[in-house]
């Protein structure tokens, strides 16, 4: 896969993808909150730009910025969705804060 995104910490994205046993053969990062233009997607898709790869991966945050380019070839574009899982009720700071807030009300 080739990874691309406009995020502050791309190394965390790389680590997430690698934890899924996906081989990363190339990356391209833009500054956080970058507004993509058509030419960035065309640049990424230029033949020979990256080593042989099956797909492009990006974040949900970046995928929504590409909606206007749906007329371009996007059959090789996939989105890595990240979910937060709270394994049990006392395991997170959020749970503690919520519990204190509810108890003091």
Secondary structure, 3 states (H helix, E strand, C coil): CEEEECCCCHHHHHHHHHHCCCCCCEEEECCCCCCCCHHHHHHHCCCCCCCCCCCEEEEHHHHHHHHHHCCCCCCCEEEECCCCCCCCCCCCHHHHHHHHHHHHC
